[in-house]
Amino acid sequence: MFDLTVRPADADTLPDDAPDTVVSCTAKDAGIVHELLTGIQPSDLLRVTGTLTQPRTPDEPARLTVDILEVLDTALVPVLGEMVLDRYADYVVIFDADTNRVPVFTASGQWVGLADNPDAIATLIDIHERVHGGDA
């Protein structure tokens, strides 16, 4: 499952607080899932074709089952800001330009610890793996 954010072609003329339309999606084709995980970047221009299923209750969102995913145009490579998320296998770290300390989490969101500097990340992950038997 994934969410698709839909923005109109003239989004730059809308007010800053104009809401985006978010469509809940699923895909059965492994190629589509692979492309979403490895090839699609935020702000890529996509054409998505599939079947829209209406919700059973008013509380549920409509769901789009994606059959075809086409990349029409790729987004510009974003300039990284003051904070950067990075992945170390099953771990996620957050680099902040204002500090050397680096928060470390498992990919599932479990708190691992705060590394004193980027060089200490590997040691912190190693300790976590030894204590938890390698299960991130």
C-alpha positions in Angstrom: 0.0 0.0 0.0 1.2 3.5 -0.7 -0.3 7.0 -0.9 -0.2 9.0 -4.1 -0.2 12.8 -3.7 -2.0 14.5 -6.6 -1.2 18.1 -7.4 -2.8 20.2 -10.2 -0.6 21.3 -13.1 -1.0 24.9 -11.9 -0.1 24.2 -8.3 2.3 27.1 -8.2 -0.7 29.5 -8.5 -2.5 28.0 -5.6 -2.3 29.4 -2.0 0.5 27.9 0.1 -2.1 26.4 2.4 -4.1 24.7 -0.3 -4.4 21.0 0.6 -3.1 18.2 -1.7 -5.3 15.4 -2.7 -4.0 12.1 -1.4 -5.2 8.8 -2.9 -4.6 5.5 -1.2 -3.2 2.9 -3.6 -2.3 -0.7 -3.9 -0.4 -2.6 -6.7 -0.3 -6.3 -7.4 2.4 -6.1 -10.0 5.9 -6.5 -8.4 7.4 -4.3 -11.1 5.3 -1.4 -10.0 6.3 -1.9 -6.4 9.9 -2.2 -7.4 9.8 1.1 -9.3 8.1 2.8 -6.4 10.8 1.7 -4.0 13.8 2.3 -6.2 13.0 4.6 -9.1 10.4 7.2 -8.1 11.4 10.4 -6.3 9.1 13.0 -4.7 7.8 15.4 -7.3 8.3 13.1 -10.3 5.5 13.5 -12.8 3.6 10.2 -13.1 0.7 8.8 -15.0 -1.1 6.2 -13.0 -3.8 4.0 -14.5 -5.9 1.5 -12.5 -9.2 0.7 -10.9 -10.8 3.0 -8.3 -12.8 1.2 -5.6 -15.3 3.3 -3.6 -15.1 2.9 0.2 -17.5 0.6 2.0 -18.1 3.2 4.7 -17.7 7.0 4.8 -14.8 6.7 7.2 -12.7 4.6 4.7 -10.8 6.2 1.8 -11.4 5.2 -1.8 -8.6 2.9 -3.0 -6.9 2.9 -6.3 -5.4 -0.4 -7.6 -2.6 0.6 -9.8 -2.2 -1.4 -13.0 0.1 0.9 -15.0 2.7 3.4 -13.7 4.5 5.6 -16.1 7.1 8.2 -15.3 6.4 11.2 -17.6 9.1 13.5 -16.2 11.6 13.3 -13.4 11.9 16.0 -10.7 15.0 18.0 -10.2 17.4 16.6 -7.7 16.5 18.3 -4.4 19.1 20.4 -2.6 19.4 18.9 0.9 18.4 21.3 3.7 19.5 21.5 7.2 18.5 17.9 8.1 19.2 14.7 6.2 17.9 11.2 6.8 20.2 8.4 5.8 19.8 4.6 5.9 22.3 2.1 7.3 20.9 -1.3 6.4 18.1 -1.7 9.0 18.8 1.6 10.7 17.9 5.2 10.0 20.0 8.2 11.1 19.3 11.9 11.1 22.1 14.3 10.4 21.5 17.9 11.5 23.7 20.7 10.3 23.5 22.4 13.7 25.0 19.6 15.8 27.4 16.7 15.5 25.1 14.4 17.6 23.2 11.9 15.4 19.9 10.2 16.5 19.7 6.6 15.4 16.5 4.5 15.0 15.7 1.1 13.5 13.9 1.3 10.2 10.7 0.4 12.1 11.1 3.4 14.3 12.6 1.9 17.5 14.9 4.3 19.3 18.5 3.0 19.3 20.4 5.9 20.7 22.2 9.2 20.2 25.7 8.9 18.6 28.1 11.7 19.8 29.3 12.2 16.3 28.9 10.6 12.8 32.0 8.4 13.5 30.2 6.8 16.5 27.2 5.6 14.5 28.7 2.2 13.6 29.7 1.6 17.2 26.1 2.4 18.4 24.6 0.1 15.8 27.1 -2.7 16.7 26.2 -2.4 20.4 22.4 -2.5 19.5 22.9 -5.6 17.4 24.8 -7.4 20.1 22.2 -6.6 22.8 19.2 -7.4 20.6 20.7 -10.4 18.7 20.9 -8.6 15.4 17.2 -8.0 15.1 16.7 -4.4 14.1 
